[in-house]
C-alpha cells in the first residue's frame, strides 16, 4: 500500500495520534459493529501486559496507522467487515481440517450411507463455495434467514424465510426451539450447524417495526423498508443493498460509513449501559436468536461454526466463547492466513448435549439458556454491556491455553496470525 509523510497537520506523529484517538478503542480500529469502544479499550488495556500475541497485533495495527495514507488507512479499517466469505471453500475445508482433528471425518459422514443435514442460520445464506462443498460431499441443508441462497442447489437445500433480527419473526423462532420444531419439524437435530451473522456499517437503519411491531399491523404483512425493486435499482447503480451478500460487497466501490456508526456514544457505563443505537440492538437480537436455535437443535457430538463479525479482541467474543467452552470438547478461534478474507470464526467440536440440557444451577447449559431467554434480550432492553464477562473471567477466557497449553486454537494463536498478516 502507498504511504505518505507529513499530512500538513503537524506531521505523521500527530496524524497517527489522531487516528488512535478517533477510533475511540485506543487500538486504531473502530468498534463499528457494537458501538462499545470504551469496553474494547478497557479490555485491551487490561489484557495487553499479559499477552505477547495481543501486543504484536496491536503493534502491527499501530504501524499501519503510521505509514498508510488516508485512503489506504480507511481501506485498512474496512477490511474487517468488507472482506468476508471470500475464501469459504478453503476456510471450511483445509483450514478447519487443520485445526480440528474431527472435521474431515465430519464432512465425509454422508459417505457412510447416513442422511446428513446441516443447519445454517443468520443474516445471509451460505455462499455458493460453501454450499457446493457440502452438497458435493452428500449433505442436505436447511437454511434459515431473510435471503434465499444463490441458485444451484434447490433440490438439496430448503430455505425458511425468517429474519433472526426482526421482532416480527420472534414467535417463529421460539417455535423452532419447541419440541414440534416450528417451521423445521424435521430433522429434530443437526450434526452440523452454522451461525452466520454478517453485519455491515453500510446497512440502513432498522425500521421502527423491527424492534416494535406497529400496533394493529398484521404479522404476515411484509416488513416495511426497501423492496426488491429498490434492491435491484441499487445494484444497477453500483451500490450494495441490504440484500447483497457479503462476498459480493467487495466488488462495489463504496463511500465511507456514516460516522455515527463508528464511535461509541457512551461516555461511561453507568446504569444505562453503553448501547444507544437500534442497529446495535438488532445485531444483539440477531446473535441471540441464531445462537439459541443452533444450540437447541444441535445433535450430541455435533459441531457448531460461528462467524465472528467484529474485532478479534472484543469483550462480546470472549463472553460467547467462555459460555460455549463448557458445552464442547474443543472451542477454537481461527482465521485464514493472508489478506483475501478477514473474518474470524469460532469453531466448536464434540457437543455435549446432556451437559447442555443440565438444569443444575451453575452447571452445564442452564446459564447460557437463561441468558438467551432473559427478558433483557427483548427489544430496546438489551445492551452490549450485558454480553460481557467480569474482569477476572474475561482475562481467564482471553488467555485460555496461552503458550500451547491447550489442544484448541486460542486467542493467542488468532492474534499472532493477524499480527503476521498486517506486517
FENRA-V620881 format. One record per pair of residues at least 24 apart in sequence whose ideal C-beta (glycine too) atoms are under 10 Angstrom apart, sorted by the first residue. I is the first residue (numbers start at 0). J is the second residue. D is the distance in Angstrom with one decimal. If there is no record, write none. Layout:
# FENRA-V620881
i = (I I)
j = (J J)
d = (D D)
This chain:
# FENRA-V620881
i = (0 0 0 0 0 0 0 0 0 1 1 1 1 1 2 2 2 2 2 2 3 3 3 3 3 3 4 4 6 6 11 11 11 12 14 14 14 14 14 14 15 15 15 15 15 15 15 15 16 17 18 18 18 18 18 18 18 18 18 18 19 19 19 21 21 21 21 22 22 22 22 22 23 23 23 23 23 24 24 24 24 24 25 26 26 26 26 26 26 26 26 27 27 27 27 27 27 27 27 27 27 27 28 28 28 28 28 28 28 28 28 28 28 28 29 29 29 29 29 29 29 29 29 29 30 30 30 30 30 30 30 30 30 30 30 31 31 31 31 31 31 31 31 31 31 31 31 31 31 31 31 31 31 32 32 32 32 32 32 32 32 32 32 32 32 32 32 32 32 32 33 33 33 33 33 33 33 33 33 33 33 33 33 33 33 33 33 33 33 34 34 34 34 34 34 34 34 34 34 34 34 34 34 34 34 35 35 35 35 35 35 35 35 35 35 35 35 35 35 35 35 35 36 36 36 36 36 36 36 37 37 37 37 37 37 37 38 38 38 38 38 38 38 38 38 38 38 38 39 39 39 39 39 39 39 40 41 41 41 41 41 42 42 42 42 42 42 42 42 42 42 42 42 42 43 43 43 43 43 45 45 45 45 45 46 46 46 46 46 46 46 46 46 47 49 49 49 49 50 50 50 50 50 50 50 50 50 50 51 51 51 51 51 51 52 52 52 52 52 52 52 52 52 52 52 52 52 53 53 53 53 53 53 53 53 53 53 53 53 54 54 55 55 55 55 55 55 55 55 56 56 56 56 56 56 56 56 56 56 56 56 56 56 57 57 57 57 57 58 58 58 59 59 59 59 59 59 59 60 60 60 61 62 62 62 63 63 73 73 75 76 76 76 77 77 77 77 77 77 77 77 78 78 78 78 78 78 78 79 79 79 79 79 79 79 79 80 80 80 80 80 80 80 80 80 80 80 80 81 81 81 81 81 81 81 81 81 81 82 82 82 82 82 82 82 82 82 83 83 83 83 83 83 83 83 83 83 83 83 83 83 83 83 84 84 84 84 84 84 84 84 84 84 84 84 84 84 84 84 84 85 85 85 85 85 85 85 85 85 85 85 85 86 86 86 86 86 86 86 86 86 87 87 87 87 87 87 87 87 87 87 87 87 88 88 88 88 88 88 89 89 89 89 89 89 89 90 90 90 90 90 90 90 90 90 90 90 90 91 91 91 91 91 91 91 91 91 91 92 92 92 92 93 94 94 94 94 94 94 95 95 95 95 95 95 95 95 97 97 98 98 98 98 98 98 98 98 98 98 98 99 99 99 99 99 99 99 99 99 99 99 99 99 100 100 100 101 101 101 101 101 101 102 102 102 102 102 102 105 105 105 105 105 105 105 105 106 106 106 106 106 106 106 107 107 108 108 108 108 108 109 109 109 109 109 109 109 110 110 111 112 113 113 114 114 114 115 115 115 115 115 115 116 116 116 116 116 116 116 116 116 116 116 116 117 117 117 117 117 117 117 117 117 117 117 118 118 118 118 118 118 118 118 118 118 118 118 118 118 118 118 118 118 118 119 119 119 119 119 119 119 119 119 119 119 119 119 119 120 120 120 120 120 120 120 120 120 120 120 120 120 120 120 120 120 120 120 120 121 121 121 121 121 121 121 121 121 121 121 121 121 121 121 121 121 121 121 122 122 122 122 122 122 122 122 122 122 122 122 122 122 122 122 122 122 122 122 122 123 123 123 123 123 123 123 123 123 123 124 124 124 124 124 124 125 125 125 125 125 125 126 126 126 126 126 127 127 127 127 128 129 129 129 129 130 130 131 133 133 138 138 139 140 140 140 141 141 141 141 141 141 141 142 142 143 143 143 143 143 143 143 143 143 143 143 143 144 144 144 144 145 145 145 146 146 146 146 146 147 148 149 149 149 157 157 159 161 161 162 162 162 162 162 162 163 163 163 163 163 163 163 163 163 163 163 163 164 164 164 164 164 164 164 164 164 164 164 164 164 164 164 164 165 165 165 165 165 165 165 165 165 165 165 166 166 166 166 166 166 166 166 166 166 166 167 167 167 167 167 167 167 167 167 167 167 168 168 168 169 169 169 169 169 169 169 170 171 171 172 172 172 172 172 173 173 173 173 175 175 175 175 175 175 176 176 176 176 176 176 176 176 176 177 180 180 181 183 183 186 186 187 187 188 188 188 188 188 188 188 188 189 189 189 189 189 189 189 190 190 190 190 190 190 190 191 191 191 191 191 191 192 192 192 192 192 192 192 192 192 192 192 192 192 192 192 192 193 193 193 193 193 193 193 193 194 194 194 194 194 194 194 194 194 194 194 194 194 194 194 194 195 195 195 195 195 195 195 196 196 196 196 196 196 196 196 196 196 196 196 196 197 197 197 197 197 197 197 197 198 198 198 198 198 198 198 198 198 198 199 199 199 199 199 199 199 199 199 200 200 200 200 200 200 200 200 200 201 201 201 201 201 201 201 201 201 201 201 201 201 202 202 202 202 202 202 202 202 202 203 203 203 204 204 204 204 204 204 204 205 205 205 205 205 205 205 205 206 207 209 209 209 209 209 209 210 210 210 210 210 210 210 211 211 211 212 245 245 245 245 246 249 249 263 265 265 265 268 268 268 268 269 271 271 272 272 272 272 272 272 273 273 273 273 273 274 274 274 274 274 274 274 274 275 277 277 279 279 279 280 280 280 280 280 280 280 280 281 281 282 282 282 282 282 283 283 283 283 283 283 283 283 284 284 284 284 286 286 286 286 286 286 287 287 287 287 287 287 287 287 287 288 288 290 290 290 290 290 290 291 291 291 291 291 291 292 293 294 294 294 294 294 294 294 294 294 294 294 295 295 295 295 295 297 297 297 297 297 297 298 298 299 299 299 299 299 299 300 300 300 300 300 300 301 301 301 301 301 301 302 302 302 302 302 302 302 302 303 303 303 303 303 303 303 304 304 304 304 304 304 305 305 305 305 305 305 305 306 306 306 306 307 307 307 307 307 307 307 307 308 308 309 309 310 311 311 311 311 311 311 311 311 312 312 312 312 312 313 313 313 313 314 314 314 314 314 314 314 314 315 315 315 315 315 315 316 316 316 316 316 316 316 317 317 317 317 317 317 317 317 317 317 317 318 318 318 318 318 318 318 318 318 319 319 319 319 320 320 320 320 320 320 320 320 321 321 321 321 321 321 321 321 322 322 322 322 322 322 322 322 323 323 323 323 323 324 324 324 325 325 325 325 325 325 325 325 325 326 326 326 326 326 326 326 326 326 326 327 327 327 327 328 328 329 329 329 329 330 330 330 330 330 330 330 331 331 331 331 331 331 331 331 332 332 332 332 332 332 332 332 332 332 333 333 333 333 333 333 334 334 334 334 334 334 334 335 335 336 336 336 337 337 337 338 338 341 341 343 343 343 343 344 344 346 346 347 348)
j = (63 66 67 68 70 71 72 74 75 66 67 68 70 71 63 65 66 67 68 71 66 67 68 69 70 71 66 68 68 69 64 65 66 65 64 65 67 68 69 72 61 62 63 64 65 66 67 72 64 64 60 61 63 64 65 67 69 72 75 76 60 61 64 76 258 261 262 60 64 76 261 262 261 262 263 264 265 262 263 310 312 313 57 53 56 57 60 61 64 310 312 57 59 60 61 62 63 64 65 72 75 76 57 60 63 64 75 76 78 79 309 310 311 312 76 79 200 256 258 260 261 262 263 310 261 262 263 273 279 309 310 313 314 315 383 76 77 79 80 198 199 200 201 256 257 258 260 261 262 278 279 309 310 79 80 196 198 199 200 260 278 279 282 307 308 309 310 313 315 383 198 263 273 274 276 278 279 282 283 286 308 309 310 313 314 315 316 383 386 259 260 261 262 263 264 265 273 274 275 276 278 279 280 282 383 263 265 268 272 273 274 279 309 310 313 314 315 382 383 384 386 387 261 262 263 264 265 273 310 263 265 266 267 268 273 384 263 265 268 272 273 313 314 315 383 384 386 387 263 309 310 312 313 314 315 263 268 314 387 390 393 310 312 313 314 315 316 317 387 388 390 393 394 397 310 312 313 314 397 390 391 393 394 397 312 314 317 393 394 397 398 410 414 312 394 397 398 401 312 394 397 398 401 409 410 411 414 415 401 402 411 414 415 418 398 401 402 409 410 411 412 413 414 415 416 417 418 311 312 397 398 401 410 411 413 414 415 417 418 414 418 411 414 415 417 418 419 421 422 311 312 410 411 413 414 415 416 417 418 419 420 421 422 312 414 417 418 421 418 421 422 414 417 418 419 420 421 422 417 418 421 421 418 421 422 421 422 255 256 421 255 256 261 199 200 201 249 253 255 256 341 249 338 340 341 342 420 421 308 309 310 311 341 342 343 417 197 198 199 200 201 245 248 256 308 309 341 342 199 200 201 239 245 248 249 251 253 341 245 246 248 249 338 339 340 341 342 123 126 195 197 198 199 244 245 246 248 249 306 308 340 341 342 123 125 126 127 128 129 195 197 244 245 246 247 248 249 306 340 342 126 128 245 246 249 335 337 338 339 340 341 342 126 128 246 335 336 337 339 340 342 125 126 127 128 129 130 131 132 246 335 340 342 126 127 128 129 131 132 128 132 335 336 337 339 340 128 129 132 304 306 333 334 335 340 342 344 346 125 126 128 129 132 133 193 304 344 346 128 129 132 136 335 333 334 335 336 344 346 302 304 331 333 335 344 346 348 333 408 329 331 332 333 344 346 348 406 407 408 412 302 304 328 329 331 333 346 347 348 349 406 407 408 329 348 406 300 302 328 329 348 349 191 302 304 331 346 348 136 190 191 300 301 302 348 349 132 133 136 137 138 191 302 136 137 136 137 138 190 191 133 134 136 137 138 139 190 136 137 137 137 137 190 138 139 186 139 140 186 189 190 191 140 141 155 156 157 183 185 186 188 189 190 191 141 142 156 189 190 191 192 193 301 302 304 142 143 175 183 186 188 189 190 191 192 193 194 292 293 296 297 298 301 303 143 144 148 156 158 189 191 192 193 194 195 289 293 304 144 159 161 163 172 175 183 192 193 194 195 196 285 288 289 290 291 292 293 296 145 146 162 163 164 193 194 195 196 197 285 286 288 289 290 293 305 306 308 146 162 163 164 194 195 196 197 198 199 202 241 244 245 281 282 285 286 289 306 308 148 195 196 197 242 243 244 245 246 306 148 149 156 158 195 244 149 152 156 193 195 244 195 244 245 246 247 151 152 244 246 246 193 195 246 304 155 156 155 191 193 190 191 186 189 191 193 182 183 185 186 189 192 296 193 195 168 171 172 175 181 182 183 288 289 292 293 296 195 196 285 289 222 241 242 230 241 242 243 244 242 244 244 246 247 182 183 183 288 292 209 222 281 284 285 288 194 196 281 284 285 286 287 288 289 290 291 292 196 198 205 209 210 278 280 281 282 283 284 285 286 287 288 289 205 206 208 209 210 212 222 281 284 285 288 205 208 209 210 211 212 218 281 284 377 378 208 209 212 213 216 217 218 219 220 221 222 218 222 288 212 218 284 288 376 377 378 218 218 288 287 288 289 291 292 288 291 292 372 288 291 292 293 295 296 288 291 292 294 295 296 368 371 372 295 295 296 292 292 296 296 298 296 298 295 296 297 298 299 301 350 352 293 296 297 298 301 302 303 297 298 299 300 301 302 350 297 298 301 302 303 304 289 290 292 293 294 295 296 297 298 301 302 303 304 305 347 350 289 293 302 303 304 305 306 344 285 286 288 289 290 291 292 293 294 303 304 305 306 307 319 345 245 289 304 305 306 308 342 282 283 285 286 287 288 289 290 305 306 307 308 309 244 245 246 248 285 306 308 342 245 278 279 281 282 285 286 306 308 309 239 241 243 245 248 253 256 260 308 253 255 256 257 258 259 260 261 278 238 239 240 241 243 248 251 253 254 255 256 257 260 239 240 241 243 256 260 278 281 282 240 241 278 257 259 260 276 277 278 281 276 277 278 279 280 281 282 284 277 277 277 278 280 281 284 378 277 280 281 284 377 378 379 277 378 379 378 306 308 340 342 340 339 340 383 382 383 384 382 383 384 387 384 382 384 380 381 382 383 384 385 382 383 384 385 387 379 380 381 382 383 384 385 386 382 378 379 381 382 383 376 377 378 379 380 381 382 383 378 381 308 309 315 381 383 315 375 376 381 382 383 385 386 376 377 378 381 315 319 371 376 381 386 370 371 372 373 375 376 377 381 386 371 376 319 322 323 367 370 371 367 368 370 371 372 376 371 347 322 323 326 347 350 352 355 364 367 368 371 355 356 364 368 371 326 327 347 350 352 355 350 352 349 350 351 352 353 355 328 348 349 350 351 352 327 347 348 349 350 352 327 328 329 346 347 348 349 350 327 330 345 346 347 348 350 331 344 345 346 347 348 330 332 343 344 345 346 347 342 343 344 345 332 333 334 342 343 344 345 413 342 343 342 343 343 341 342 343 410 413 414 416 417 397 410 413 414 417 343 383 386 387 383 384 386 387 388 393 396 397 383 384 385 386 387 388 343 345 386 396 397 410 413 386 387 388 392 393 394 395 396 397 399 410 370 383 385 386 387 388 392 393 396 345 367 386 396 345 347 396 397 399 407 409 410 367 388 392 393 395 396 397 399 364 366 367 370 371 386 388 396 347 350 355 364 367 396 399 407 351 354 355 357 362 363 364 366 367 350 351 352 354 355 356 357 363 364 367 351 354 355 407 406 407 405 406 407 408 396 399 400 405 407 408 409 400 405 406 407 408 409 412 413 399 407 408 409 410 411 412 413 414 416 407 408 409 412 413 416 408 412 413 414 416 417 420 416 420 416 419 420 416 419 420 420 421 417 420 410 413 416 417 408 413 407 408 407 407)
d = (8.3 8.0 5.8 8.0 9.1 4.3 9.0 7.8 7.7 9.3 7.8 5.7 8.0 6.0 9.9 8.7 4.5 6.3 6.2 7.8 8.5 8.3 4.2 8.1 9.6 9.0 9.7 9.3 8.0 7.4 9.3 6.2 8.1 8.2 8.2 8.4 9.9 9.5 8.5 8.9 7.4 9.5 9.7 4.9 5.1 9.2 9.8 9.6 9.1 9.4 9.8 9.2 9.4 4.7 9.0 9.1 9.4 6.5 10.0 9.1 9.3 7.5 6.6 10.0 9.5 8.4 7.8 9.3 8.8 8.2 8.3 8.4 8.2 5.1 5.4 9.9 9.8 9.6 8.4 7.5 9.0 9.4 8.9 9.6 8.6 5.5 5.8 7.9 9.4 8.1 7.5 8.1 9.8 4.6 6.3 9.8 7.3 4.8 9.9 8.7 8.6 8.0 9.6 6.3 9.6 9.4 8.5 6.1 9.5 6.7 9.8 6.0 9.5 9.1 6.5 9.3 8.9 9.0 9.7 8.8 4.5 6.9 9.0 8.7 8.1 8.5 6.7 9.9 9.7 6.9 6.1 7.0 9.8 9.6 9.0 8.4 9.5 8.5 7.0 8.5 9.0 4.5 9.9 6.4 9.6 10.0 5.4 4.9 8.7 9.9 9.8 8.2 9.2 8.7 7.4 9.9 5.4 9.1 7.8 9.1 9.5 7.8 6.5 9.7 5.8 3.9 7.5 7.8 8.7 9.5 9.0 8.8 8.5 7.8 9.6 10.0 5.7 6.8 7.8 9.9 9.3 6.0 8.7 7.0 8.9 6.1 10.0 4.9 8.2 9.1 7.4 8.4 7.6 5.3 6.8 8.0 7.1 6.7 7.0 5.8 8.3 4.8 9.9 9.3 7.2 5.9 7.6 9.5 9.0 4.9 7.4 8.1 9.4 10.0 8.0 7.4 7.7 9.0 4.3 7.4 9.0 8.4 8.7 6.4 3.8 9.4 8.3 8.7 9.9 5.6 6.1 8.1 7.5 7.5 6.7 9.9 8.1 8.8 8.0 9.9 6.3 8.0 5.1 8.3 6.6 7.0 9.5 6.4 8.7 9.1 6.3 7.0 6.1 6.9 9.5 9.0 9.2 8.3 9.8 8.7 9.6 9.8 6.9 7.7 4.9 9.9 10.0 7.6 8.2 9.5 8.9 6.5 9.1 7.9 9.2 5.7 9.6 9.5 9.6 6.5 9.9 7.5 6.5 8.9 7.4 10.0 9.2 7.8 6.3 5.2 7.3 8.8 9.8 9.3 7.1 8.5 6.0 8.1 9.3 9.5 7.2 6.3 6.8 10.0 7.6 6.3 7.0 9.7 8.9 9.5 7.9 9.1 8.5 9.7 9.9 7.8 9.9 8.7 7.5 4.1 7.5 8.0 4.1 4.4 8.9 9.0 6.8 9.6 6.5 8.0 9.3 9.9 7.7 7.7 9.7 5.0 9.1 9.8 8.8 8.7 8.6 9.8 6.9 6.5 8.8 3.9 8.3 9.4 8.6 7.8 7.5 9.9 9.9 8.6 4.3 7.4 8.7 4.9 4.3 9.2 9.4 7.3 9.9 8.4 8.6 9.8 8.4 10.0 7.3 9.2 8.8 9.5 7.2 4.7 8.0 8.1 3.8 5.2 8.6 8.8 6.4 9.9 10.0 7.7 7.2 6.1 9.0 6.1 9.6 8.4 9.1 9.1 8.6 10.0 8.7 9.6 9.6 8.0 8.3 8.1 9.4 9.6 7.5 9.3 4.7 10.0 9.7 9.5 8.7 7.7 6.9 8.3 5.4 8.0 8.9 9.7 8.4 7.1 5.7 6.5 8.6 8.3 8.7 8.7 7.2 8.4 8.1 8.7 8.0 9.6 9.0 9.9 8.3 6.3 5.8 9.3 7.8 7.8 8.8 9.3 9.1 6.0 7.6 6.9 5.4 4.3 7.7 9.2 9.6 9.7 6.0 9.6 8.6 9.2 4.1 7.0 7.8 8.2 7.6 7.7 6.6 6.8 4.7 7.9 8.6 4.9 10.0 8.3 7.8 8.4 7.5 7.3 4.9 4.2 9.2 9.4 9.4 8.0 6.9 6.9 8.9 9.4 8.5 5.9 6.6 9.0 10.0 9.8 5.2 3.9 8.3 8.6 9.8 8.1 9.4 5.6 9.7 8.0 5.4 4.4 9.4 7.6 4.7 8.4 4.3 4.2 8.9 9.4 7.5 7.4 9.7 8.1 9.7 8.7 9.5 4.1 7.1 7.8 5.5 8.6 9.9 6.4 9.4 9.3 8.7 8.4 9.2 8.4 9.9 9.4 9.7 8.4 8.5 5.1 7.1 8.2 7.1 9.8 9.1 9.6 8.2 5.5 6.0 8.1 9.0 7.5 9.0 9.7 9.2 9.3 6.2 9.9 9.1 6.6 8.5 5.4 8.2 8.4 9.1 8.9 7.7 8.4 7.6 10.0 8.0 6.0 9.3 8.9 9.4 9.0 5.2 9.6 5.4 9.5 6.8 9.5 9.7 8.3 4.9 8.6 7.7 10.0 9.7 6.7 6.2 8.8 5.9 9.2 5.1 9.2 9.5 8.8 8.4 8.7 8.4 8.4 8.8 7.5 8.5 8.6 5.6 6.8 9.9 7.3 9.7 9.8 7.9 7.3 9.9 7.2 6.5 9.1 8.4 5.8 8.1 9.9 7.9 7.6 5.5 9.3 8.1 8.3 9.6 6.2 8.2 8.5 8.1 8.4 6.8 8.6 9.2 9.7 6.0 2.9 5.9 8.6 9.9 7.4 6.2 9.3 9.4 9.1 9.0 9.3 7.0 8.3 7.0 9.5 9.3 8.7 5.9 7.4 6.4 6.2 9.8 9.3 8.9 9.7 8.6 5.3 9.4 5.9 7.7 8.3 7.4 8.9 8.8 6.2 7.5 4.3 6.9 6.8 9.8 9.7 9.4 8.2 7.3 9.8 7.9 8.8 9.0 4.1 9.1 7.3 4.3 6.9 9.2 8.0 6.5 5.9 7.9 9.9 9.4 9.4 7.1 7.5 8.5 8.2 9.6 9.5 9.1 7.6 4.4 8.4 6.4 9.9 9.2 9.2 6.6 9.0 8.7 6.7 9.2 8.8 9.7 7.3 7.0 6.0 7.2 8.7 9.8 8.2 4.9 8.9 9.9 5.8 5.8 8.9 9.3 9.9 10.0 6.7 9.4 7.3 5.7 3.5 4.7 6.9 7.3 9.0 9.4 5.2 9.8 9.1 9.2 7.5 9.6 7.8 7.9 7.3 6.9 10.0 6.9 5.4 5.3 7.2 9.2 9.2 9.2 9.5 9.0 9.8 9.1 6.1 9.9 8.3 9.7 9.0 9.1 5.6 8.4 5.0 9.6 9.5 5.2 6.2 8.8 9.1 3.7 7.2 8.5 7.2 8.0 7.2 9.0 9.3 8.3 6.8 7.0 9.5 9.2 6.9 8.1 5.1 9.3 6.5 8.4 9.4 8.4 8.3 8.2 9.2 9.7 9.7 8.3 6.7 10.0 8.2 9.6 9.2 7.6 9.2 9.4 9.2 9.2 9.5 5.6 9.2 8.1 7.5 9.7 9.2 9.1 9.4 9.6 9.3 8.5 7.6 9.9 8.2 7.1 9.5 8.3 7.3 9.5 9.9 7.7 9.7 10.0 9.0 8.6 8.8 8.6 10.0 8.8 5.9 9.3 7.2 10.0 9.3 7.9 9.8 9.6 9.7 8.0 6.1 8.9 9.6 8.2 7.5 9.6 9.8 8.1 9.0 9.3 7.6 9.6 7.2 4.7 8.2 8.0 3.8 4.8 9.3 9.3 7.8 8.3 9.4 7.6 6.8 9.5 9.5 9.1 4.6 7.2 9.0 5.2 3.7 8.8 9.4 7.4 8.9 8.3 8.8 8.1 5.1 8.9 9.4 6.4 8.1 8.3 8.8 9.4 9.8 7.3 6.3 5.9 6.7 5.8 9.8 9.4 7.8 8.7 5.6 6.9 7.6 6.2 9.9 8.8 9.9 6.0 8.9 8.5 9.4 6.4 8.8 9.3 8.3 9.0 9.8 8.6 7.6 10.0 8.8 8.8 7.8 9.3 9.9 9.5 4.9 8.8 7.8 6.2 9.1 9.3 9.4 9.3 8.9 8.9 5.0 9.9 7.5 7.2 9.5 6.6 6.3 9.5 4.9 8.1 9.7 9.1 8.9 9.1 9.9 8.0 9.2 8.9 7.7 8.3 8.4 7.3 8.8 9.0 5.7 6.6 4.0 8.0 7.6 9.9 8.2 8.3 5.5 6.2 6.0 6.5 9.7 9.5 8.1 5.0 9.1 7.5 4.7 7.4 9.2 8.5 8.7 6.2 5.5 8.0 7.6 9.6 9.7 8.6 4.3 8.0 9.8 6.8 5.3 8.9 6.8 7.5 5.1 7.3 9.1 9.2 9.0 9.4 7.7 9.5 7.8 4.9 7.8 7.8 9.9 9.5 7.8 9.8 4.7 5.8 10.0 8.7 5.1 9.2 7.0 7.2 4.5 6.9 9.7 9.8 8.5 9.0 7.9 8.3 8.2 5.1 9.1 9.9 7.2 10.0 5.1 5.5 9.9 9.4 5.7 8.7 8.1 6.6 8.9 5.8 9.9 7.9 4.7 9.5 9.3 9.6 6.6 5.8 8.3 9.4 8.4 9.4 8.9 5.3 7.9 9.3 10.0 4.7 7.6 8.0 8.6 9.0 7.3 6.9 9.6 8.4 9.8 8.7 9.8 9.1 3.7 7.2 9.9 9.9 4.7 6.9 8.7 9.0 6.5 9.4 9.0 9.4 7.9 9.2 6.1 8.4 9.4 5.8 8.4 8.8 9.3 9.2 5.7 10.0 9.4 9.0 7.0 9.1 9.6 8.6 6.2 8.8 9.3 9.9 9.3 8.3 6.7 6.0 9.3 9.3 5.1 5.9 10.0 8.3 4.9 9.7 9.6 9.3 8.2 7.6 9.5 9.4 6.1 8.7 8.4 5.9 6.7 7.2 8.1 9.3 4.0 5.9 9.9 5.9 7.4 9.2 9.2 9.3 9.8 8.4 8.8 9.7 9.4 9.3 9.9 9.4 9.0 9.4 10.0 5.9 9.9 9.5 7.9 9.2 9.7 8.9 3.4 7.0 4.2 7.1 6.5 5.5 5.3 9.8 9.6 9.7 9.6 7.0 4.3 5.1 7.4 8.8 9.6 9.4 8.8 8.1 8.8 8.8 6.7 9.9 9.8 7.0 6.8 8.3 5.5 8.0 9.1 9.0 9.6 7.9 8.8 9.6 9.7 9.1 8.4 9.9 7.7 4.7 7.9 6.9 8.5 6.6 7.1 8.7 7.2 6.7 8.2 7.9 9.8 9.9 9.8 8.2 8.4 5.8 9.3 9.2 10.0 5.1 10.0 7.5 8.9 8.4 8.6 7.5 9.0 8.7 8.4 9.7 6.9 8.5 7.8 9.1 4.0 7.6 8.9 9.4 9.8 9.8 8.2 7.5 9.5 8.2 9.4 6.6 7.4 7.4 8.2 8.1 8.7 9.5 9.6 8.4 8.9 9.1 9.6 9.0 5.1 7.1 8.0 7.1 7.0 9.2 6.4 7.5 4.1 7.3 9.2 8.8 8.8 5.9 6.1 8.4 8.0 9.3 8.9 8.6 8.1 4.6 8.0 8.3 9.7 9.6 7.3 6.4 4.9 7.5 7.1 7.4 9.1 7.9 7.8 4.2 8.2 6.8 10.0 6.3 7.6 5.7 7.6 9.7 9.7 9.7 9.3 6.6 4.1 7.8 7.4 5.7 7.8 6.0 8.2 7.7 9.7 8.8 6.9 4.2 6.4 5.9 9.6 7.2 8.6 9.9 8.5 8.9 9.5 9.5 5.0 7.7 5.6 6.7 9.1 6.1 7.8 7.6 8.8 7.0 9.2 9.6 9.3 9.6 9.3 8.0 8.9 7.6 4.3 7.1 6.3 9.7 9.0 6.3 9.8 9.7 4.6 6.6 9.7 7.8 7.6 9.5 9.2 9.1 8.6 9.7 9.6 7.6 5.9 8.4 5.3 9.0 9.3 4.7 5.5 9.3 8.0 9.2 9.7 9.1 5.1 5.4 5.4 8.9 8.0 8.0 6.7 9.3 7.8 9.6 5.9 8.7 6.2 9.1 8.1 9.5 9.7 8.3 9.8 6.0 6.6 8.0 7.8 4.1 9.1 8.2 8.9 7.1 4.7 7.3 9.6 9.6 9.0 9.3 5.5 9.5 9.7 9.5 7.6 7.6 7.5 8.5 8.1 6.9 8.8 9.9 8.3 7.1 7.9 8.7 8.8 6.5 5.7 8.5 6.0 4.9 9.9 9.7 7.4 5.7 7.5 6.8 9.4 9.1 9.2 9.1 9.0 8.3 6.2 4.6 8.6 9.9 8.8 9.8 9.5 5.7 8.9 9.5 10.0 9.5 9.2 5.1 3.9 8.1 8.4 9.0 9.5 8.1 6.0 6.7 5.8 9.5 7.4 4.8 9.4 10.0 9.6 5.1 9.8 7.5 6.6 8.1 9.5 9.3 6.0 9.8 5.7 6.8 8.2 8.6 9.2 6.6 7.8 6.9 9.8 9.7 6.6 5.8 8.5 8.7 8.3 10.0 6.5 9.4 8.6 9.6 9.5 8.9 7.7 9.5 8.9)
